[in-house]
């Protein structure tokens, strides 16, 4: 299973931790950036994940930013994306099960 992951400048450290965790569990993780704490425009990264899901380059996407709200709004503008802002494991499980979400934002 291919999982894309992207972050703005707020979530670089968490992205690396999550990438290592998913890789250790056998997931093929594709990093869509950013890899710097230098300020970036979060919609650029939300659209990268959204386009990758829409074009079936990845099966699922994970977005990380300061709140997850802006990333989820931006990503949901891409056709075929169902991105949910989640705050915990329960919400992530439920949005996948009940809403068939293919991207989560944290």
Z-matrix of the N, CA and C atoms (Angstrom, degrees):
N
C 1 1.446
C 2 1.527 1 108.45
N 3 1.320 2 116.42 1 133.78
C 4 1.463 3 121.68 2 178.89
C 5 1.517 4 110.33 3 -98.67
N 6 1.317 5 115.07 4 126.40
C 7 1.461 6 122.22 5 178.53
C 8 1.521 7 107.90 6 -120.65
N 9 1.329 8 116.62 7 124.66
C 10 1.452 9 121.28 8 174.78
C 11 1.513 10 109.47 9 -93.68
N 12 1.310 11 115.90 10 144.79
C 13 1.460 12 120.39 11 179.67
C 14 1.521 13 109.01 12 -137.06
N 15 1.321 14 115.23 13 137.63
C 16 1.465 15 120.39 14 179.23
C 17 1.516 16 108.87 15 -148.19
N 18 1.312 17 114.41 16 157.43
C 19 1.458 18 120.78 17 -179.10
C 20 1.520 19 109.90 18 -149.10
N 21 1.303 20 115.01 19 160.86
C 22 1.461 21 118.73 20 166.71
C 23 1.530 22 106.27 21 -90.66
N 24 1.297 23 116.56 22 -167.72
C 25 1.462 24 121.39 23 -176.39
C 26 1.526 25 114.12 24 -66.22
N 27 1.321 26 118.25 25 -15.98
C 28 1.463 27 121.25 26 -178.70
C 29 1.525 28 113.62 27 -79.08
N 30 1.332 29 117.64 28 -23.43
C 31 1.461 30 119.13 29 -170.01
C 32 1.503 31 116.84 30 -116.32
N 33 1.321 32 117.90 31 19.16
C 34 1.468 33 120.96 32 -174.79
C 35 1.536 34 111.56 33 -59.41
N 36 1.306 35 117.17 34 -47.21
C 37 1.474 36 120.09 35 -178.01
C 38 1.524 37 111.11 36 -63.03
N 39 1.332 38 117.33 37 -45.72
C 40 1.466 39 121.08 38 179.09
C 41 1.526 40 110.55 39 -63.64
N 42 1.318 41 117.40 40 -37.19
C 43 1.466 42 120.54 41 179.07
C 44 1.522 43 110.58 42 -60.28
N 45 1.316 44 117.74 43 -42.81
C 46 1.464 45 121.06 44 -179.93
C 47 1.531 46 111.08 45 -65.55
N 48 1.313 47 116.64 46 -40.28
C 49 1.471 48 120.98 47 178.16
C 50 1.526 49 109.85 48 -63.60
N 51 1.326 50 116.89 49 -47.08
C 52 1.460 51 121.01 50 -178.74
C 53 1.526 52 111.48 51 -66.82
N 54 1.323 53 117.26 52 -38.42
C 55 1.465 54 120.82 53 177.69
C 56 1.530 55 110.27 54 -61.15
N 57 1.310 56 117.21 55 -45.73
C 58 1.466 57 120.97 56 178.13
C 59 1.527 58 111.25 57 -61.33
N 60 1.331 59 116.31 58 -42.71
C 61 1.462 60 121.05 59 179.82
C 62 1.528 61 111.05 60 -62.47
N 63 1.327 62 117.17 61 -49.85
C 64 1.464 63 120.55 62 -178.69
C 65 1.522 64 111.93 63 -64.28
N 66 1.314 65 116.85 64 -40.60
C 67 1.465 66 121.08 65 178.62
C 68 1.525 67 110.56 66 -62.53
N 69 1.324 68 116.68 67 -39.97
C 70 1.468 69 120.23 68 179.69
C 71 1.528 70 111.77 69 -66.86
N 72 1.329 71 116.86 70 -19.59
C 73 1.463 72 121.64 71 178.87
C 74 1.533 73 111.70 72 -95.73
N 75 1.341 74 116.88 73 6.66
C 76 1.456 75 120.56 74 174.57
C 77 1.516 76 116.70 75 94.50
N 78 1.326 77 117.43 76 4.42
C 79 1.462 78 120.45 77 178.38
C 80 1.530 79 110.06 78 -79.96
N 81 1.317 80 115.80 79 144.66
C 82 1.462 81 121.94 80 172.74
C 83 1.528 82 106.47 81 -88.03
N 84 1.320 83 117.26 82 106.03
C 85 1.459 84 122.03 83 -174.44
C 86 1.524 85 109.60 84 -101.68
N 87 1.321 86 115.41 85 127.35
C 88 1.458 87 121.66 86 177.35
C 89 1.522 88 108.16 87 -110.43
N 90 1.317 89 115.63 88 122.21
C 91 1.465 90 122.92 89 -176.64
C 92 1.528 91 109.54 90 -90.08
N 93 1.323 92 116.07 91 119.75
C 94 1.457 93 122.07 92 179.27
C 95 1.531 94 112.31 93 -102.22
N 96 1.329 95 117.61 94 13.43
C 97 1.461 96 120.25 95 175.83
C 98 1.517 97 112.74 96 91.83
N 99 1.222 98 117.10 97 -178.09
C 100 1.436 99 133.03 98 -18.87
C 101 1.510 100 109.49 99 -76.87
N 102 1.313 101 116.43 100 163.96
C 103 1.457 102 120.89 101 179.68
C 104 1.515 103 111.68 102 -122.81
N 105 1.311 104 115.25 103 24.83
C 106 1.457 105 120.94 104 -177.45
C 107 1.523 106 109.47 105 -137.33
N 108 1.314 107 116.10 106 151.82
C 109 1.465 108 119.77 107 175.36
C 110 1.530 109 111.11 108 -85.66
N 111 1.326 110 116.45 109 4.12
C 112 1.467 111 120.74 110 176.18
C 113 1.533 112 108.84 111 -70.49
N 114 1.322 113 116.75 112 136.50
C 115 1.459 114 122.38 113 -174.63
C 116 1.528 115 111.85 114 -55.86
N 117 1.350 116 115.53 115 133.64
C 118 1.461 117 122.80 116 177.23
C 119 1.530 118 108.97 117 -133.38
N 120 1.316 119 116.42 118 168.90
C 121 1.465 120 121.80 119 176.34
C 122 1.526 121 108.62 120 -90.47
N 123 1.331 122 117.11 121 111.90
C 124 1.461 123 121.39 122 -175.39
C 125 1.520 124 114.13 123 -57.50
N 126 1.353 125 120.87 124 -34.22
C 127 1.470 126 118.00 125 -179.27
C 128 1.527 127 113.05 126 -60.08
N 129 1.319 128 117.84 127 -30.34
C 130 1.462 129 120.17 128 178.60
C 131 1.524 130 110.74 129 -57.94
N 132 1.306 131 116.90 130 -40.76
C 133 1.461 132 121.56 131 -177.73
C 134 1.529 133 111.56 132 -80.14
N 135 1.306 134 117.04 133 -33.54
C 136 1.465 135 120.47 134 175.38
C 137 1.522 136 109.88 135 -63.94
N 138 1.322 137 117.10 136 -41.46
C 139 1.461 138 120.72 137 179.18
C 140 1.524 139 111.76 138 -67.85
N 141 1.339 140 117.98 139 -34.54
C 142 1.471 141 120.25 140 177.59
C 143 1.527 142 110.29 141 -60.19
N 144 1.320 143 115.97 142 -46.23
C 145 1.468 144 119.89 143 178.91
C 146 1.524 145 110.17 144 -67.11
N 147 1.321 146 116.79 145 -45.41
C 148 1.464 147 119.88 146 179.71
C 149 1.519 148 112.76 147 -58.17
N 150 1.311 149 116.79 148 -45.43
C 151 1.467 150 121.10 149 179.68
C 152 1.532 151 110.44 150 -65.44
N 153 1.319 152 117.33 151 -38.71
C 154 1.468 153 120.58 152 179.40
C 155 1.528 154 111.03 153 -64.66
N 156 1.330 155 117.36 154 -39.82
C 157 1.468 156 120.90 155 176.61
C 158 1.528 157 109.25 156 -68.00
N 159 1.312 158 116.70 157 -46.67
C 160 1.458 159 121.70 158 -177.81
C 161 1.531 160 112.04 159 -60.02
N 162 1.328 161 117.14 160 -37.91
C 163 1.468 162 121.82 161 -178.86
C 164 1.532 163 112.35 162 -93.16
N 165 1.345 164 115.48 163 10.30
C 166 1.467 165 122.83 164 176.14
C 167 1.532 166 114.06 165 58.93
N 168 1.333 167 116.19 166 31.23
C 169 1.463 168 120.62 167 172.99
C 170 1.524 169 110.61 168 -79.37
N 171 1.346 170 115.64 169 -25.55
C 172 1.461 171 122.26 170 174.91
C 173 1.521 172 108.01 171 -134.15
N 174 1.327 173 115.47 172 157.11
C 175 1.464 174 120.18 173 178.72
C 176 1.523 175 111.87 174 -83.96
N 177 1.335 176 115.69 175 -40.68
C 178 1.460 177 121.64 176 -177.79
C 179 1.520 178 109.15 177 -141.50
N 180 1.344 179 114.73 178 159.82
C 181 1.449 180 119.84 179 179.10
C 182 1.514 181 112.09 180 -130.39
N 183 1.328 182 114.44 181 151.17
C 184 1.458 183 122.55 182 175.50
C 185 1.526 184 107.30 183 -128.48
N 186 1.314 185 115.72 184 128.34
C 187 1.465 186 122.04 185 178.32
C 188 1.523 187 108.97 186 -118.70
N 189 1.313 188 116.08 187 137.87
C 190 1.461 189 120.90 188 179.94
C 191 1.520 190 108.45 189 -128.84
N 192 1.319 191 116.12 190 129.01
C 193 1.464 192 120.43 191 173.35
C 194 1.525 193 108.28 192 -149.18
N 195 1.279 194 116.77 193 -163.46
C 196 1.463 195 120.66 194 -176.48
C 197 1.526 196 111.86 195 -64.37
N 198 1.332 197 117.47 196 -44.82
C 199 1.465 198 120.50 197 179.66
C 200 1.524 199 113.49 198 -123.23
N 201 1.313 200 118.60 199 -21.32
C 202 1.460 201 122.24 200 -175.84
C 203 1.517 202 112.98 201 87.90
N 204 1.297 203 117.68 202 -15.23
C 205 1.465 204 121.33 203 -175.06
C 206 1.528 205 111.66 204 -68.95
N 207 1.320 206 116.69 205 -53.33
C 208 1.462 207 119.85 206 -178.52
C 209 1.513 208 112.33 207 -62.63
N 210 1.326 209 116.22 208 -40.81
C 211 1.467 210 120.31 209 178.74
C 212 1.523 211 110.60 210 -60.89
N 213 1.319 212 117.08 211 -43.50
C 214 1.469 213 119.44 212 -178.53
C 215 1.523 214 111.28 213 -66.74
N 216 1.316 215 117.46 214 -39.83
C 217 1.465 216 120.74 215 178.23
C 218 1.525 217 110.07 216 -62.56
N 219 1.327 218 116.74 217 -48.02
C 220 1.463 219 120.55 218 -178.96
C 221 1.520 220 111.29 219 -63.58
N 222 1.311 221 117.59 220 -46.00
C 223 1.460 222 121.39 221 -176.64
C 224 1.526 223 111.69 222 -63.85
N 225 1.325 224 116.82 223 -35.60
C 226 1.464 225 120.49 224 -179.46
C 227 1.533 226 112.92 225 -68.99
N 228 1.306 227 118.28 226 -7.28
C 229 1.462 228 120.99 227 175.94
C 230 1.533 229 111.82 228 -77.59
N 231 1.334 230 116.71 229 -12.56
C 232 1.456 231 121.43 230 -179.25
C 233 1.527 232 109.12 231 -87.99
N 234 1.318 233 116.21 232 129.55
C 235 1.464 234 121.87 233 -178.32
C 236 1.533 235 110.75 234 -58.56
N 237 1.321 236 115.83 235 132.33
C 238 1.457 237 121.69 236 177.96
C 239 1.514 238 114.95 237 89.10
N 240 1.318 239 116.69 238 -1.05
C 241 1.468 240 120.60 239 -179.71
C 242 1.519 241 109.69 240 -98.22
N 243 1.316 242 114.76 241 137.24
C 244 1.456 243 122.31 242 173.32
C 245 1.522 244 106.14 243 -126.57
N 246 1.313 245 115.32 244 89.58
C 247 1.461 246 121.68 245 -176.37
C 248 1.521 247 109.65 246 -100.50
N 249 1.320 248 115.52 247 132.42
C 250 1.466 249 121.20 248 178.30
C 251 1.521 250 109.62 249 -120.48
N 252 1.295 251 114.99 250 136.27
C 253 1.467 252 121.37 251 173.21
C 254 1.523 253 106.59 252 -79.89
N 255 1.324 254 116.39 253 122.42
C 256 1.466 255 120.51 254 -179.11
C 257 1.523 256 110.05 255 -121.58
N 258 1.323 257 114.88 256 152.72
C 259 1.461 258 120.70 257 179.65
C 260 1.524 259 112.92 258 -116.76
N 261 1.330 260 116.55 259 -11.54
C 262 1.457 261 119.34 260 -177.64
C 263 1.532 262 110.08 261 -158.73
N 264 1.317 263 115.69 262 174.30
C 265 1.459 264 121.93 263 -177.24
C 266 1.533 265 111.67 264 -62.34
N 267 1.311 266 117.16 265 -40.62
C 268 1.469 267 121.06 266 -179.55
C 269 1.529 268 110.60 267 -59.27
N 270 1.333 269 117.28 268 -47.50
C 271 1.466 270 120.02 269 179.48
C 272 1.522 271 111.59 270 -62.71
N 273 1.324 272 116.87 271 -38.26
C 274 1.465 273 120.12 272 178.12
C 275 1.524 274 111.00 273 -62.94
N 276 1.312 275 116.99 274 -45.49
C 277 1.467 276 120.89 275 178.67
C 278 1.524 277 111.42 276 -62.93
N 279 1.329 278 116.22 277 -44.83
C 280 1.466 279 120.02 278 -176.21
C 281 1.529 280 112.77 279 -68.19
N 282 1.331 281 117.52 280 -39.27
C 283 1.468 282 118.09 281 -179.19
C 284 1.521 283 111.02 282 -69.89
N 285 1.323 284 116.71 283 -31.00
C 286 1.465 285 119.62 284 175.77
C 287 1.524 286 109.42 285 -69.69
N 288 1.313 287 117.17 286 -46.06
C 289 1.460 288 121.85 287 -177.58
C 290 1.522 289 112.78 288 -69.32
N 291 1.331 290 117.32 289 -47.90
C 292 1.459 291 121.13 290 -171.99
C 293 1.521 292 114.55 291 -90.50
N 294 1.329 293 117.41 292 -27.03
C 295 1.464 294 120.87 293 -174.76
C 296 1.518 295 113.74 294 -116.81
N 297 1.329 296 116.99 295 -1.02
C 298 1.463 297 122.28 296 -178.23
C 299 1.525 298 111.22 297 54.54
N 300 1.338 299 116.72 298 37.29
C 301 1.461 300 120.65 299 178.93
C 302 1.510 301 110.01 300 -62.36
N 303 1.338 302 115.28 301 140.57
C 304 1.460 303 119.53 302 178.66
C 305 1.541 304 111.39 303 -114.31
N 306 1.319 305 117.31 304 -0.11
C 307 1.459 306 122.86 305 174.61
C 308 1.525 307 107.58 306 -142.83
N 309 1.329 308 115.80 307 139.46
C 310 1.459 309 119.69 308 171.15
C 311 1.518 310 108.47 309 -120.19
N 312 1.307 311 114.90 310 148.92
C 313 1.469 312 121.90 311 177.81
C 314 1.515 313 107.76 312 -124.31
N 315 1.325 314 114.66 313 135.22
C 316 1.459 315 120.94 314 -178.32
C 317 1.512 316 109.07 315 -128.66
